[in-house]
Amino acid sequence: MTRSYVPLVALLVIGCCLICAAHATQVMYQSPQQMGTESALVVRGKVQSTQSYWNASHTKIFTRTQIAVDETYKGPHQGVIDIVQIGGTVDKVKVTVQGALQWKAGEEVLLFVEPYDASSFQVSGFSQGKFAVERDPKTGVAYVTAPPLEGTAVVGAPSADAMAKPGKSEKVTLEQFVNRALGRR
């Protein structure tokens, strides 16, 4: 009698695993060095604004975030860049994408980005290319931390490198991080 329950229990376990996986966006891990090599732009700036909108066919909602660029580490300097990602809220309609980035006006960020279309960009590695910039209140030295990627399962991330895993809270100076990511050591 107990043998007849084994397939049922196995099916339930597999079903639970599939349900849990369905609530996370899976992305392949990209190291800061990979993003530094593959990104068209690497910039530091501040979030100016965010605005959600329908696409032309009114089938998808996107969010456009404007970043005022303070410093360009790779690529042509631009005063303001637009970051586009799927998801957002328009007219009481909300589209949620697990692992999509959250943006706050005035937030200082380091971004690794790639072209989305002719006039805008997307964050490299889905959400992995956004790093918070925090400044020491006494010295003004800038530090970089990887934000937690809630709702995102990063596949293939090594455990040895402190800055490798998104969501790690260890701070590294902005200068050290950029130099390492762009191979400038």
C-alpha positions as CSV (number, residue, x, y, z in Angstrom):
1,M,0.0,0.0,0.0
2,T,2.8,2.4,0.8
3,R,4.4,1.9,-2.6
4,S,1.3,3.4,-4.3
5,Y,2.0,6.7,-2.5
6,V,5.6,7.0,-3.8
7,P,4.6,8.3,-7.3
8,L,2.0,10.6,-5.7
9,V,4.5,12.1,-3.3
10,A,7.1,12.5,-6.0
11,L,4.6,14.3,-8.2
12,L,3.7,16.6,-5.4
13,V,7.4,17.5,-4.7
14,I,8.0,18.2,-8.4
15,G,4.8,20.3,-8.6
16,C,5.9,22.4,-5.6
17,C,9.3,22.9,-7.1
18,L,7.7,24.1,-10.4
19,I,5.4,26.5,-8.5
20,C,8.3,28.0,-6.6
21,A,10.4,28.4,-9.8
22,A,7.4,30.1,-11.5
23,H,7.6,33.0,-9.0
24,A,11.2,34.0,-9.9
25,T,12.8,35.2,-13.1
26,Q,15.9,33.1,-13.8
27,V,18.9,34.9,-15.4
28,M,22.3,33.6,-16.2
29,Y,25.0,35.1,-13.9
30,Q,27.2,37.8,-15.5
31,S,30.2,39.0,-13.6
32,P,31.0,42.7,-13.4
33,Q,33.9,42.0,-15.7
34,Q,31.6,40.3,-18.3
35,M,29.2,43.2,-18.1
36,G,32.1,45.7,-18.4
37,T,33.3,44.0,-21.6
38,E,29.8,43.5,-23.1
39,S,28.0,46.7,-22.1
40,A,27.9,49.6,-24.5
41,L,27.9,52.2,-21.7
42,V,29.1,52.2,-18.1
43,V,27.9,55.3,-16.3
44,R,27.3,56.8,-12.8
45,G,24.4,59.1,-12.4
46,K,21.2,60.0,-10.6
47,V,17.6,58.9,-11.2
48,Q,15.7,61.9,-12.5
49,S,12.3,60.3,-13.1
50,T,10.3,57.2,-14.0
51,Q,7.2,56.9,-16.2
52,S,5.2,53.9,-17.2
53,Y,3.5,53.7,-20.6
54,W,1.7,51.4,-23.0
55,N,3.5,50.2,-26.1
56,A,2.1,51.3,-29.5
57,S,-0.2,48.3,-29.8
58,H,-1.5,48.7,-26.2
59,T,-0.5,45.1,-25.4
60,K,2.4,45.7,-22.9
61,I,3.4,48.2,-20.3
62,F,6.9,49.5,-20.1
63,T,8.7,51.8,-17.6
64,R,11.1,54.5,-18.8
65,T,13.6,55.8,-16.2
66,Q,15.7,58.9,-17.0
67,I,19.2,58.9,-15.6
68,A,21.2,62.2,-15.4
69,V,24.8,61.0,-16.2
70,D,27.5,62.5,-14.0
71,E,30.4,60.3,-15.2
72,T,31.0,58.0,-18.1
73,Y,33.5,55.1,-17.7
74,K,32.9,53.4,-21.0
75,G,31.2,54.6,-24.2
76,P,30.3,58.1,-25.5
77,H,29.3,60.6,-22.8
78,Q,25.6,61.4,-22.7
79,G,24.0,64.0,-20.4
80,V,20.8,61.9,-19.9
81,I,20.0,58.3,-20.8
82,D,16.7,56.5,-20.8
83,I,16.5,53.0,-19.4
84,V,13.5,50.9,-20.5
85,Q,12.2,47.8,-18.8
86,I,9.0,45.8,-19.1
87,G,6.4,46.3,-16.4
88,G,4.8,49.2,-14.6
89,T,1.4,50.7,-13.8
90,V,-0.7,52.8,-16.2
91,D,-4.4,53.7,-15.5
92,K,-4.8,51.3,-12.6
93,V,-3.4,48.4,-14.8
94,K,-0.3,46.9,-13.2
95,V,2.1,44.6,-15.0
96,T,4.7,43.0,-12.6
97,V,7.8,41.3,-13.8
98,Q,9.6,39.3,-11.1
99,G,13.1,40.7,-10.6
100,A,12.4,44.0,-12.4
101,L,14.4,46.9,-11.0
102,Q,13.0,49.5,-8.7
103,W,14.0,53.1,-9.1
104,K,13.9,56.0,-6.7
105,A,14.2,59.7,-7.8
106,G,17.5,61.1,-6.6
107,E,19.1,57.6,-6.2
108,E,22.7,57.5,-7.3
109,V,23.6,54.5,-9.3
110,L,26.4,52.8,-11.3
111,L,24.9,51.2,-14.5
112,F,26.1,48.8,-17.1
113,V,23.8,49.2,-20.0
114,E,23.2,48.0,-23.6
115,P,21.1,49.4,-26.4
116,Y,17.3,48.7,-26.2
117,D,16.4,50.7,-29.3
118,A,17.8,53.7,-31.2
119,S,17.2,56.1,-28.3
120,S,17.2,54.1,-25.1
121,F,19.0,51.4,-23.1
122,Q,18.3,48.4,-20.9
123,V,20.3,47.3,-17.9
124,S,22.8,44.6,-18.7
125,G,22.2,41.1,-17.3
126,F,18.5,41.8,-16.8
127,S,18.9,43.5,-13.4
128,Q,22.5,42.6,-12.6
129,G,24.0,45.8,-14.1
130,K,22.5,48.2,-11.5
131,F,24.6,49.0,-8.5
132,A,23.8,51.4,-5.7
133,V,26.3,54.2,-5.0
134,E,26.6,55.3,-1.4
135,R,28.9,57.9,0.0
136,D,30.7,58.0,3.3
137,P,29.2,60.9,5.2
138,K,32.6,61.9,6.6
139,T,34.9,61.4,3.7
140,G,32.6,61.6,0.7
141,V,34.2,58.4,-0.7
142,A,31.8,56.6,-3.0
143,Y,31.1,52.9,-2.4
144,V,29.2,50.4,-4.6
145,T,26.8,47.7,-3.5
146,A,24.9,45.2,-5.6
147,P,21.2,45.6,-4.8
148,P,19.2,42.5,-3.8
149,L,17.5,41.0,-6.8
150,E,14.2,40.1,-5.3
151,G,12.3,37.7,-7.4
152,T,15.3,36.8,-9.5
153,A,17.1,33.5,-9.4
154,V,20.7,34.0,-10.7
155,V,22.0,30.8,-12.2
156,G,25.7,30.0,-12.2
157,A,26.9,32.7,-9.7
158,P,30.2,31.8,-8.0
159,S,30.3,31.9,-4.2
160,A,33.9,33.0,-3.8
161,D,33.8,36.6,-5.1
162,A,32.1,39.0,-2.6
163,M,30.8,41.3,-5.4
164,A,30.0,38.5,-7.7
165,K,26.7,37.5,-6.2
166,P,23.9,40.1,-6.6
167,G,22.5,41.2,-3.3
168,K,25.8,41.0,-1.4
169,S,26.1,43.9,1.1
170,E,29.9,44.2,1.1
171,K,31.0,47.6,0.0
172,V,33.8,48.2,-2.5
173,T,34.9,51.7,-3.5
174,L,33.4,52.9,-6.7
175,E,36.9,53.4,-8.2
176,Q,38.1,49.9,-7.3
177,F,34.9,48.3,-8.6
178,V,34.9,50.2,-11.9
179,N,38.6,49.5,-12.5
180,R,38.1,45.8,-11.8
181,A,35.0,45.6,-14.0
182,L,36.7,47.3,-16.9
183,G,40.0,45.5,-16.5
184,R,42.0,48.5,-15.5
185,R,43.3,47.1,-12.2
